[in-house]
Amino acid sequence: MRRSASATLVPTAPAPVRLTLCTYGPAPHARSTPTVMTHSGDDVRAGVAELNGFPSFTDPDDHVCNAAMWPGYLLLISHADDTVTALSVDRSCGLVSNDSGAVRMGVPSIVAAT
């Protein structure tokens, strides 16, 4: 897993305007239709603040993952300029990552509630 303490997890400019959580079944059911929940307004701002507040994941030797078969989680954060930040959430390891190499330790409350 690529990781970077300096990379931003969720850009705050342009402003995030929508947060979509996609949940899909664990293997072997990963091909099932995902459940989708969309949030806007204050929920987006609170979610982005929470995600960006998680500590950076920098040393895999100091982190333990359990073998739980949680569903898969994908967070899509839409910005005012129509760009999208995609985050994957590994609930078993308690990690959130983006496609730019930023990895943070934590499970977002929006995922923990599902």
N, C-alpha and C positions, 0 to 999 in steps of 0.2 A: 504494500500500500504506500503510495506516495504521501508524504506529509510535509507540511510547512507551517512553522509557527508564525511566519510573517504574512502569509496569504490571508486575505479577507474572506470570511465564510459567506456573508451576505452583504453585497454592496448596499449602501443606503442612499446613494445618488446614482441614477435617478430614483426617486422615491418608490419603495415597494407599495403596491396598491392592492394586491390580492395574494392570498396564500392558499394553495390547494394541497391537501393531503390525499395521497393515493395509497391504499392499503391492499396488498394482494397476498394470497395464501402462501404458506411455506411449502417447500418442495415436499412431496411430488405434485402439489396442487398449484404451483406457481403460474400455471397457464389459466387459472380461473379469472373471471372478470373482476377487476379491482373495484373496491369501494372508494368513492370520491367524496370528500368534504371540502367546501370552499369557504374561506373567511375573508372579510374585508374590514376597513376602518381601523378602529383601535386594536382589534384582535391581531391584525397584521403587524402593526407597530410593536405591540407587546411580544409577539412571536419572534420578530427579527431581533429585538433587543435581547430576548432570552438566548437565542441562538448565538449571537455575536458575543454574549457574555460568558459562554462556556469556555473553560480553559483549553489551551492548545494541547493536542496530543503529539508528543515528540519522542517518546521512548517506549517502543512496544515491549521491552523487557520488564517494564514496570506496570504493565496492564494485563489483566486476566479477563478472558471471555468465557462465559459459560456455554454450555451446549444446548441451550433452550432453542426450541423450534418456533420462534416468534414469526409472525407474518412479515412480509417485506413492506418497507415504508419508503415512499418517495415524496419529498416536499418540493413543490413548484412555487417559486415566488415570482410573481409578475410585477414588473416595474412600469413606471409611468411612460417610458419610451418604448413599450412593448417588448423589451428584452425579458428573458426568464432566467432565473437562477435555479438550477436543479440540485437538490441535496438528497443524498441517500442516508437513511438512518438504520444503523445496525443496533437493534435493541439488545441483542444478546451480548454485544461488546460495549454498549453504551457509547457509541461513536456516531458522529454526524460528519459527512464529508461532501465536498463539492468537486466539480470536474477540473478545478484549477490546483488541486493538491492540498487545500486547507482541510484539516481534520480537527475536530473538537470533541472533547469528552463530555457526554451528557445525553440524556434522552429528553427531547422537547416535551413540554406538558401536553401539547396537542396530540402527541403520539402516546404518551403514558395514559391518557384518558381513554384510549381505544382498547 
